[in-house]
Amino acid sequence: MESDKRIFAGCFPTGIVYADTKHETNGDYTRLAYLNYRTLELEIEKNCPRALAEEIRADAATIQAKRGERFAIAGNMSITLGE
């Protein structure tokens, strides 16, 4: 992710959370979007700036295109995307 490293993408057990490193909500980066590993559906938050949403959609598309492939989410843990 480019945008001056403004977007943080964190791999969590059920999906990828995209967050804004320049804004905080309740002491944590403000959530911008979520990509569920099982459904591969991307949920963009209503407060996500348009330019950042476009960048997130592009990044998510690269992951969505890997449906059926194994995806590492931790050092020794991986899941099959879209299942």
Buried (B, 14 or more C-beta within 10 A) or exposed (E): BEBEEBBBBEBEEEBBBBBBEEEEEEEEBBBBBBBBBEEBEBBBBEEBEEEBBEBBBEBBEEBBEEEEEEBEBEEEEEBEBBE
